């Protein structure tokens, strides 16, 4: 084991990049002891050289072109914190691997889209591609699935993997706010981007779920197979009604493995208020894994921010300094299972359905008749108030049924002249 310092280059000096420098400097002593040698940042790259990032960059080699870090002979490991699926992040990671350097990245989008090819390249070169920081910030979710639970057949992974959405839904529940108002508040506090599309449409969470599903089930990462819905359509009324029914609404990523194959989906869910994941609020993340021998394991913590994400990056650097490497997806690329993807239409579960209907005789009979025709049986019904001839909310919950049957019924219900707006549909997760 060498005692020469591990030389690190950081590309991207935003909050996380600056956080990595801070952690490495403030905890230098314990990090060196745990790594078996010092870890030193020697080179950096960022867009704006003049910006004050609250950390000293004195004595560090500066690169305008991030991809050039890959060929710096004085660098052992490249940390990619730029983000995005294409250049310059992709060129840097591919270049570093080609140059025989290990890579640490927090880039979930890059891994979800190009992770299979990058893993093969890293294997061929005998270098590490580490990404603990890419999913759930400071929670060691990658290590838990890939190493801690390695003895288990994992059957399901469920996660709250986007703090922005969880914060918005929490505000809607606690303060009775509508989505747009809660989003504006999240933007003001810096929890949501100016363009929040990736967060609120569920795409960020789907990138992370694709990574967790690949690790949990030992299969190639497959982002296009993930069914994705966001939270824009969730209303304060739905959240209030969920509470009355004993549920909380969460945006979940759920990956299941059965004999038929793998399903991976991101969408709002009604979660029983007693389930551990229902109580994870605000900007916190959670990952729940279910294994055949270990049972249910729940991990919860901060899913974003300088400190938690930097903590995960530095943990990967310590592993590399120690020479601890694991195949990127837990097993060698050639040993990944070719499991079929199950379409969302084959999902089987219960549903919450909220309709705004004209309050007149026969409307409920029409709706329940459509559900009966499609083999969907009702568990409960709530009608909010009476105002003959005007709009009232009617809430139905169903017993378990096929998604394809529910969708067919919904299309017919939406076409009824007494139904005044697009019905709200939220899946109920019984766990």
DOSE-291825 format. One record per atom (N, C-alpha, C, O): x, y, z. Coordinates in pm, whole numbers, plus 50000, padded with zeros to 5 digits. Example, Ala and Ser with C-alpha at 12.3 -4.5 7.8 and 13.67 -1.06 7.14 Angstrom:
513194943150780 512304955050780 513204967050780 514244966850846 512854977550708 513674989450714 512905000350787 513415011450804 
This chain:
500864988050000 500005000050000 500885012450000 501745014250086 500655021149901 501435033449892 500975043549996 499805043450037 501875052250038 501475063250126 501505076550050 501295087150108 501775075649919 501735087749836 500315093149835 499365085349822 500155106349846 498785111549843 498055107749715 498655106849608 496745105549727 495905103349610 495605117049550 495055125749618 495975119049424 495815132049360 494485132649287 494195124349201 493675142549321 492295143449272 492085156249192 492555166949230 491355154949081 490915166649005 489395167749016 488695157649008 488895179949036 487445182149046 486985190748929 487495201748907 486005185548853 485385193248746 483995197548791 483125189248817 483805210648801 482525215948850 482695220648993 482835212449085 482675233849013 482875239349147 481625246649195 481695257849247 480485240249178 479245245449236 479205242249385 480255240749448 478005241149441 477905238849585 478555225549625 479195224549730 478385215149540 478935202049577 480455202049560 481175197049647 480955207649449 482405208049427 483115215449539 484125210849591 482575227149576 483155234749687 483025226849817 483905227349903 481905219449830 481695211149949 482735200049962 483175196950072 483115194049848 484135183449850 485465189049899 486145182949981 485845200949847 487085207349893 487025209950044 488005207750115 485885214450091 485715217650234 485845205050319 486555205050419 485145194350280 485205181850358 486625176350362 487115172350468 487285176050246 488655170650241 489615178650328 490545173050387 489395191750338 490295200150418 489945199450567 490825198050651 488665200450599 488265200750740 488475187250809 488805186750928 488295176350735 488415162950795 489655155550743 489685143250739 490675163150705 491865157250641 492485146050725 492915135850670 492535147850856 493185137950943 492465124650942 493085114250919 491145124750968 490415111950974 490295105750834 490275093550819 490225114350732 490135108950595 491435101750559 491395090950501 492585107650592 493865101250562 493995088050638 494495078150583 493545087750762 493605075450841 492725064650780 493125053050771 491525068450736 490605058650679 490995054550538 490715043350495 491655063650467 492065060650329 493435053850324 493825048250222 494165054350434 495505048650436 496555057750376 497725054250370 496145069450330 497045079550276 496265092550258 495035092350254 496975103850246 496255116550227 495525116850092 495945110249997 494445124250086 493745126949959 493845141849934 493385149950014 494445145449821 494715159549793 494135163649658 494375157049557 493375174549658 492905180249531 494045188449472 494595197249539 494395185449347 495525192449283 495115200449160 495855209349117 493945197349102 493525204348979 492005206048981 491285197749037 491535216848919 490095219548914 489725225448778 490565230648705 488425224548749 487905231048629 486505236048660 485705229048723 486215248248616 484865253948632 484715264948528 485685269348466 483465269348511 483215279148403 483775292948435 484335299648348 483615297248560 483975310948596 485115310948697 484945306948812 486265315648651 487455315348736 487395325848847 488045324448951 486625336448824 486655347748916 485665346549032 485755353949129 484745337149020 483675336249121 484225332049257 485065323149267 483725338549363 484125334849500 483255323049544 482035324249554 483885311849569 483145299849609 483265296849758 482795286449806 483885305849830 483995304049975 485085294350016 485235291150134 485865289449918 487005280549949 488205285449868 488065290449757 489385284049925 490605288449856 490975278649745 490975266549764 491295284249627 491755276049513 493255278349488 493775274549383 493925284749585 495355287749569 496155274949548 495935265049618 497065275249454 497975264049432 497405252549352 498095242649328 496135253749309 495525242949229 495675246149080 495525257549038 495975235849001 496045237748855 494615240148804 493685233048841 494455250248719 493135254048670 493015250648522 493895253848442 491935244248488 491665240848347 490375247748301 489325246348364 490465255148190 489245260848130 488405249548070 487175249448080 489095239948008 488435228747940 488405216648035 489435210648063 487205213248083 487085202348181 487655189348127 488315181948199 487385186447999 487825173647941 489335171947947 489845160747947 490075183347952 491545182747956 492065176948088 493195172348095 491225177248192 491655171348320 491995156548303 492855151148373 491305150048209 491505135748188 492945132248154 493415121248182 493635141748092 495005138748045 496085145248129 497255145548089 495725150448246 496725156148336 497505144648401 496915136848476 498795143448373 499555131848425 499695131948577 500015121748637 499465143448639 499585144148785 498315140848859 498245142448981 497275136248787 495975133348849 495705118448849 495855111848746 495305112848965 494955098648976 493465096148955 493065086348891 492635105149010 491175103249008 490515116248964 490895127149007 489505114948877 488735126548833 487355126048900 486665115848896 486945137248961 485615138549020 484785147248927 485095159048906 483715141548870 482875148748774 481605153548843 480775145548885 481475166848856 480325172948922 479695183648832 479135193548880 479795181448701 479275191148604 477785188848580 476995198248576 477415176148563 476025172648536 475735172048387 476525176748305 474565166148354 474155165148214 474605152148150 475585146048194 473875147948046 474165134847985 475205135747874 475745125447832 475485147847825 476425148847713 477625157547751 478045157547866 478175165047654 479405172447682 479125184347775 478025189847773 480115188347858 481455182647868 481565170747963 482605164147969 480495167848038 480605157348141 480955143848080 481845136848129 480255140047972 480475126847913 481895125647857 482555115347875 482355136247789 483705135947733 484755134547843 485745127447826 484535141447955 485495140548066 485545126448123 486625120948143 484365120648151 484325107348212 484905096948117 485715088548158 484505097347990 485055087847892 486555089647876 487295079847866 487005102347873 488435105147857 489245100547976 490335095047959 488725102748096 489445098548217 489595083448222 490665078248252 488495076248191 488565061648190 489565056848085 490365047848112 489505062747966 490435058847858 491885061247899 492785053947857 492105071747982 493465074848028 493875066548149 494955068648204 493015057248191 493355048448302 493165054748438 493775050448536 492305064948446 492035071448575 490675067048628 489725065548551 490575065148758 489285062348819 488445075048819 488965086148815 487125073148822 486185084348817 485195083248933 484685072448963 484935094548998 483845095749095 482885106149039 483305116949000 481595102849034 480625112148977 479355112649061 478975102949127 478695124349056 477375125849118 476305126949010 475185131149038 476655123048888 475825125748771 474865114248741 475195105048666 473655114948802 472695103948783 472185103048640 471935092048591 472035114448573 471515114048435 472505106948343 472105098748260 473785110048357 474825103648274 474825088548295 474935080848199 474715084248421 474725069848452 473465062848405 473525051548358 472315069648418 471045063548375 471025061448224 470475051548176 471635070748149 471595069948003 472785062147947 472605053747858 473985064747997 475205058747939 475925049148033 477045044948005 475275045648146 475955037848250 476465024248205 477505019748251 475735017648114 476165004248070 477495005147994 478404997348020 477595014547901 478815015947821 479975020847907 481105016147891 479715030047999 480785035248086 481315024148177 482515023348203 480415015648226 480835004548314 481744994948237 482764990448290 481364991648113 482194982648032 483574988648008 484584981548014 483625001747979 484915008447955 485775008248080 486985005848072 485155010848198 485905010848324 486444996948355 487584995448401 485614986648330 486064972848352 487254969448264 488234963548309 487154973348137 488224970148041 489534976648082 490614971148058 489454988448144 490664995748184 491094992448327 492174996448370 490264985148399 490604981548537 490574993448632 491334993848729 489695003148604 489575014848693 488185015248756 487265008448710 488055023248861 486775024448932 485905035148867 486395045348820 484605032448865 483605042548832 482645042548951 481805033648963 482775052649037 482045052849165 481015064049164 481275074849111 479825061549222 478745071249207 477795071549327 476595073349311 478345069749446 477485070149566 476685083149573 475545083149619 477275094149529 476605107249539 475505109249436 474775119149443 475365100049341 474385101949233 472945099349278 472005104449217 472775091549384 471435087849430 471305090849578 472085085849660 470325099049614 469965101449754 471075108149836 471205105549956 471865116749771 472805125349842 473675118149943 474475109549906 473515121550071 474365116150176 473975102350225 474685096450306 472835096850176 472425083450219 473275073150143 473325073650020 473925063750212 474755053750140 473905042850075 474035031050107 473035047049982 472095037649919 472785028249822 472435016449814 473775033349748 474475024949650 475245013949722 475145002149688 476025018049822 476805008249901 475884997949966 476194986049968 474765002550019 473844993350087 473344982649991 473354970750024 472914986749873 472384977049776 473474968049719 473314955949710 474584974249681 475614966849608 476474958249700 476914947449661 476714963049821 477644955949909 476974950750036 477064938950068 476304959650109 475714955650237 474674944750224 474564936150311 473894945050113 472814935250094 473164925049987 472284918549931 474464923649958 474904915149846 474504900449861 474434893249761 474244895849983 473874881850003 472404879149969 471984867549965 471644889749945 470194888349931 469734888949786 470354895349700 468624882149761 467854884649640 466954896449673 466074895349759 467164907549607 466324919449632 465074918349545 465164916349424 463924919849607 462664918449532 462024931949501 461254933149406 462344942049583 461724955149559 462594966149618 463174964649725 462674977249545 463314989449597 462325000749579 461795002849470 462075008149686 461155019449682 461905031649733 462655030749830 461705043149669 462415054849715 461655067849702 460895069849607 461875076849798 461615091149781 462975096849744 463835098349830 463155099949617 464485102749565 464635116949513 465655120349452 463635125349538 463705139249495 463185148349606 461985148649633 464095155549669 463725163949783 462825175449745 462005179849826 462955180549623 462105191649578 460645187549580 459805194449637 460345176149517 458955171349514 458445168049653 457295170949687 459305161949735 458855158149869 458565170649953 457625170750033 459385181149933 459145193750004 457815199949960 457025204350044 457575200049829 456335205949777 455115198549831 454155204849876 455135185249826 453995177349875 453805179150026 452675179250075 454915180450099 454825182750244 454175196250272 453305197250359 454585206650198 453985219950216 452505219850182 451695226150250 452155212550076 450745211750036 449925205150147 448795209150173 450495194950212 449765187950317 449695196150446 448635197250507 450825201950486 450875208850615 450175222450612 449625226950712 450215229050496 449695242750488 448495244150396 447975255150378 448045233050336 446885233650248 447135241450120 446195246450059 448395242550079 448725250349960 448485242449833 448545230149832 448205249749725 448135243249594 449545241649539 450495247849588 449685233249436 450985229849381 451785242249342 452945243549380 451185251349265 451915262949211 452495271649323 453615276649312 451725273249431 452175281549544 453325274649618 454305281049655 453205261649638 454265254149707 455545253749623 456645254349677 455385252849490 456565253049401 457275266549410 458495267049420 456495277449407 457095290849415 457885292549544 458965298449545 457345287149654 458035287649784 459345279749778 460365284349828 459305267849717 460505259449705 461565266549621 462765265449650 461145273649517 462105281149434 462725292549513 463925295049502 461905299349592 462395310649673 463455306049773 464415313249800 463255293949827 464195288549927 465405281649865 466315277249936 465415280549731 466535274049664 466415258949657 467365252249616 465265253349696 465065238849688 464675234549546 464835222949509 464155244049466 463745240849329 464455250249233 464705261849265 464785245149115 465455253049012 464465263148952 463245261848967 465015273248883 464175282748809 463315275148707 462135278148690 463935265448638 463165256348553 463075242948627 464025235148626 461925240348691 461825228448778 461405215748706 461095205748771 461385215948573 460805204848496 461365191248537 460595182048564 462695189848541 463295176848571 462825171348705 462635159348721 462645180548802 462195176248934 460715172848934 460335161548965 459855182648900 458425180848922 457785171248822 456695166048848 458435168848707 457895159148612 458385144948642 458005135448572 459215143348745 459645130048788 460875124648717 461275113248743 461485132548627 462595127348546 463835124848631 464495114648617 464155134348720 465305132648809 465155119948892 466105112248907 463965117948946 463715105949028 463815093348943 464285083048991 463385094048817 463455082448728 464895078748695 465225066948685 465765088748677 467195085948656 467745077848774 468435067848756 467405082348894 467925075649014 467335061749031 468035052449071 466045060248999 465425047049012 466035037148913 466225025448945 466345041848791 466985033048692 468305027548746 468635015848724 469045036048816 470325031848876 470085021648988 470755011348993 469145024549078 468855015349188 468345001849138 468704991449192 467505002049033 466964989548979 468074980948920 468074968748936 469014987348851 470154979948793 470974973248902 471354961548889 471234980449010 472014975049122 471254964149197 471804953749230 469964966849222 469174957549303 468984944149234 469024933649298 468784944649102 468414932449030 469534927048941 469344917248869 470714933548945 471844928648866 471544928148717 471824918248650 470964939148666 470584939648526 471154952448463 471514961648536 471224953148331 471744965548270 470834977448303 469614976048307 471444988948325 470655001048353 469805004348230 470295003948117 468525007448254 467585008848142 466585020048171 465445017548210 467045032548151 466175044048181 464905044348095 463845047448149 464965041347964 463725042247884 462605033147933 461435035447901 462945022748010 461915013348058 461165018648180 460175012648222 461615029848237 460965035248358 459715043248319 459785052248236 458575039848379 457345047548359 457425059948448 457715058848567 457175071748391 457395084248465 456175093248464 455645096648358 455725097048583 454705107448601 455175116648712 455805112248808 454865129648700 455265139248802 454125143048895 453135135748907 454265154648962 453315158349068 452455170549033 451685175149117 452585175848912 451835188048877 450315186448895 449625196048929 449815174248873 448355172248876 447805169649016 446595168849034 448695168449114 448215165649252 447665178649311 448335188949308 446455178149363 445835190249420 445805189549572 445945178849632 445625201349633 445505201949779 444305193749826 444335187849934 443255193349745 442065185449780 442405170549786 441975163549878 443195165649687 443585151549688 444385148249815 444195137649875 445265157249853 446105154949971 445235154450098 445465146250187 444245163350104 443345163650220 442485150850225 442305144950332 441975146750110 441165134650105 441995122250138 441515112950202 443245122150092 444145111050124 444275109350275 444225098150326 444445120550346 444565120150493 443315113750555 443415105550646 442135117550503 440885111950556 440815096950534 440225089650614 441405092350426 441375078050393 442505070250460 442595058050445 443385077350535 444485070650605 445755069550524 446605061050551 445905078450423 447085077950336 447785091450333 447235101750371 449025091050286 449745103250247 450185101650102 450485090650057 450225112850031 450645112349890 452125115349881 452585125749928 452875106249821 454305107849799 454625104849653 453985096449590 455625111849599 456145108049468 457175097049494 458245099549550 456845084849453 457735073549478 458355068349348 457765069149241 459555063049362 460145054649259 460065040449310 460535037649421 459485031449232 459295017549277 459815008149169 459385008749054 460724999449207 461214989049115 460914975549178 461314972849291 460204967049104 459814953749151 460404943049061 460524944848940 460774931949122 461214920349044 460304908449075 460074905149192 459804902148970 459004890048987 459484879748886 460414882448810 458854868148886 459244857848788 458994862648645 459674858248552 458024871648629 457684876548494 458704886748442 458854888348321 459384893748533 460344903948490 460424915448590 460144913748708 460814927148539 461054938748624 460134950148583 459984953048464 459514956648681 458784969048654 459464980248729 459914978448843 459554991848666 460165003648728 459275015548697 458995018348580 458825022448801 457835033048779 458035044348880 458385042048996 457785056548833 457815068448918 456475075348900 456105078948788 455745077249008 454445084049001 453965087349142 454455081449239 453015096649155 452445099249288 451745086649340 451085079549264 451875084149470 451275072249532 450545076249659 450945085549730 449455069149687 448835069449819 449555058949903 449515047049872 450205063450009 450985054450094 450295053650230 449935063950287 450105041550285 449495040650420 450275049250519 451505048750524 449555057150598 450205066550689 451125059550789 452005065950847 450925046350810 451735038850907 453075034150847 453945029750922 453235034850715 454475029850653 455615039750678 455395051850673 456845034750704 457965043950734 458155054950629 458505066150663 457925051750504 458185061550397 457175072950399 457445083750346 455995070650459 454965081050466 455385092550557 454905103750543 456295089550650 456695099650749 457965107050709 458475115150786 458485104350590 459685111350542 459215124250475 458605123950368 459505135550539 458935148250495 460015158250452 461215155850467 459535169650398 460445180550360 461425176150253 461065168650162 462675181050264 463665178050160 464385164650183 465345161550113 463925156850280 464575144050308 464255133650200 463195134050138 465175124350181 465015112950090 464955100250173 465335100150291 464465089550111 464465076450176 464585065650070 464095067249958 465225054850105 465315042950019 464925030950105 465475028750213 463965023050055 463535010950124 463834999050033 463344998249921 464664989850083 464994977750007 464414965750078 464414964950201 463914956149999 463354943850057 464114931950000 464094929449879 464774924450091 465554912950050 465014900150109 464304900450210 465344888850047 464734876250090 465194871750228 464444865050299 466404875350268 466874871150401 466914882650501 466704880450621 467164894750455 467294906050547 465944912450581 465814919150684 464934910250496 463644916950517 463704931150466 464364934050366 463004940150535 462924954050491 464004962550558 464154962350680 464754970050477 465774979250527 465384993250484 465114995650366 465345002650580 464945016450551 466125025750576 466695025850685 466485033450476 467555043450487 466935057250464 466195059150368 467235066650552 466655080050539 467705090550568 468565088550654 467655101750498 468595112650525 468475123750423 467515124250346 469445132550424 469415143950331 469835139350191 470885133250173 468995142550095 469225137649959 469935147349869 470185144249753 470275159149919 470935169249836 471675178849927 471635177650050 472365188549865 473075198649942 474565196049944 475015184849919 475315206449974 476785205749967 477365195050059 478135186550015 476975195450187 477565186250285 477245171650259 478165163550247 475945167950251 475595153850231 476165148050101 476685136850101 476085155549991 476555150249863 478085149349862 478645139649813 478745159449917 480205159049927 480655147350014 481675141049985 479905144550121 480215133150208 480265120150127 481155111950147 479295118450035 479245106249953 480405105849853 480975095249829 480745117349794 481875118049699 483165113949770 483945105949718 483385119349889 484645116549961 484695101950006 485765095950009 483545096050042 483525081750077 484025073249959 484765063649978 483605076949837 484095069749718 485605071749700 486305062349663 486095083849724 487535086449711 488325078149813 489415073249782 487795076449933 488465068350036 488555053849989 489595047450006 487475048549931 487505034849878 488595033349772 489355023649773 488665042949681 489655042249572 491065043049628 491955035749585 491275052049726 492605053249789 493035040249854 494215036749855 492065032949910 492345020149976 492465008449878 492864997449915 492115011049752 492155000249653 490934991249661 490964980049610 489844995949726 488614988049734 487784990849611 487225001849598 487684981549521 486844983749403 485854972249388 486154960749420 484694975649338 483604966249315 483134968449173 483184979849125 482684958049101 482124960648968 481044971548976 480294972349073 480994979848873 480124991748875 478694988248914 478094994948998 478134977648851 476744973948879 476644961848972 475634954848974 477714959449049 477684948549148 478204935449095 478804927649169 477984932948966 478564921048901 479184925748769 478854936548720 480064917648712 480704921348585 479634923048477 478584916648481 479914931748381 478934934848276 478424922248207 477234921348175 479304912548185 478914900248117 477984891448199 477334882548145 477924894048331 477074885848419 475744892448453 474954887048530 475484904148394 474204910848421 473064902748361 473174897548250 471964901848436 470824893748392 470014901148285 469844913248290 469544893448187 468704899348081 467224897248119 466544888648063 466764905048213 465394903548261 464444911948176 464784923248142 463274906548141 462334914448060 461724926048140 461574925148262 461384936848069 460694948148132 459194945948123 458674941848019 458494948748232 457044947548233 456414961248206 456804971048269 455474962148114 454864975148083 453954979748196 453464971748275 453734992848202 452864998348307 451444992848297 450754991748399 451004989548178 449634984248161 449434971148236 448294967348265 450514964148269 450384951348341 450394953348493 450254943648568 450564965948539 450554968648683 449224964048744 448164965548683 449304958548863 448104953448932 448054959849070 448964957849151 447014967449097 446944974049227 445634981349244 444734980449160 445524988849355 444304996349386 444485010849342 445595015649322 443345017749329 443365031349276 442455040649355 441435036449409 442855053349361 442035064349410 441605072249288 442435075549203 440325075149278 439775082249163 438905093749214 437935091549286 439265106249175 438445117649215 437795123749092 438485127148995 436465125049096 435695130648984 434995143449027 434505144449140 434955153148938 434085164848958 432875162648867 432985162848744 431725160448931 430535156848852 429375166348883 429345172948987 428415166848790 427175174248815 426335166148913 426095154148893 425895172749020 425115165849123 423675163949073 422825172649089 423455152349013 422095149248966 421885134148973 422855126548972 420635129648980 420395115248993 420975107348876 420955111748761 421485095448907 421955086248804 423415087348768 423955078448702 424095098148811 425505100248772 426395089348834 427225083348765 426215086748962 427055076649029 426795062848967 427715054948950 425525060048934 425205047248871 425915045748737 426385034948702 425995056848662 426705056448533 428185053248553 428765044948482 428785059948651 430225057948677 430495043648723 431395036948671 429715038948821 429965025448872 429645014848766 430245004148765 428715018048677 428415008748567 429605007048474 429894995848431 430295018048444 431495017348359 432565008848428 433185000248366 432775011548557 433785003748631 433424988948631 434294980448612 432144985848653 431704971748652 431994965248516 432454953948509 431704972748408 431914967348273 433364963348249 433654954348170 434284970348318 435714967648298 436314958948409 437534957548420 435434953248492 435914944048595 436604950748711 437414944548781 436304963748734 436914971148845 435894971848959 434804977248941 436254966449076 435294966649187 435664977549288 436844979949315 434634983949343 434834995249435 435064990449578 434454980749624 435944997649647 436124995049789 435345005449870 434675001949968 435435018349830 434725028649905 434355040249815 434895041849705 433405048549862 433015060449788 432705071649887 432045069449988 433205083649856 432905095449938 432355106149844 432955109049740 431225112049881 430735123549805 430855135749895 430365135750008 431505146249844 431745158349923 430595168249903 430565175349802 429665168649997 428605178749993 427505175449893 427625166149814 426435183349898 425325182149803 425035195949748 424905205449825 424915197249617 424445209749557 423815206149424 424475206949320 422545202149426 421875197349306 422075206449186 421885218649193 422455200149074 422675207548950 424035213948939 424385219148832 424835213849047 426165220049043 427255209349060 426955197549077 428515213749055 429635204349060 429925199949203 429975208049295 430125186749221 430575181449350 431705171549325 431815165549218 432545169949427 433635160249418 433145146549466 432515145449571 433445136349387 433145122649426 434455114849425 435195115149326 434745108149533 435985100549544 435675085649554 434865081449637 436315077949469 436155063449470 437505057049496 438515061749444 437545046449575 438755038049583 438365024049537 437255019349564 439295017549468 439005004449409 439754993449481 440724995849553 439294981249459 440104969549494 441174967849387 441154974749285 442104958749410 443174956549313 442604952549177 441684944449168 443174958449072 442774954948936 443924957848841 444934963648881 443784953848715 444814956248613 444784970948572 443714976948556 445964976648555 446064990548507 445354992248373 444695002448351 445494982548285 444874983748152 443344984948165 442734992648091 442734977548258 441294978448280 440914992048337 439914998048298 441734996848432 441455009848494 441545021048390 440715030148391 442535020448303 442695030948201 441525030848102 441025041348062 441085018948065 439955017847971 438695023648034 437935030847969 438475020448163 437315025648235 437405040848246 436405047948230 438595045848275 438785060248293 438455068048166 437855078748171 438845062548052 438575069247925 437075070647903 436605081047855 436305060347939 434845061047924 434215070448026 433265077647995 434745070348149 434205079148254 434425093748215 433545102148232 435625096748164 435955110448126 435005115548017 434735127548008 434505106347934 433635110247823 432175112447866 431375117547787 431815108747990 430435110848037 430135125748045 430985133548091 428945129948002 428665144348000 428525150348139 428645162548154 428285142148239 428175147448377 429535149348443 429625155548549 430605144148381 431955145548437 432565158348379 432735159448258 432875167948467 433185181548423 434655184348397 434985193948327 435545176248451 436975178348426 437695165048427 437145154848468 438945165348382 439715152948376 439795146648514 440195153248609 439405133948527 439455127448659 440895126948713 441855125748637 441015127848845 442325126048909 442475111448948 441605105849015 443585105348906 443835091248936 445165090049009 446195094648959 445165083949126 446405081649201 446415067149245 445435062049298 447535060549221 447665046349258 447865044849408 448595052649470 447235034849466 447355031949608 448385020749624 448245010049564 449405023149704 450445012949729 450185006649867 450205013549968 449964993649869 449664987049995 450914981550063 450914979050184 452014979649984 453244974050037 452984960450104 453914954250154 
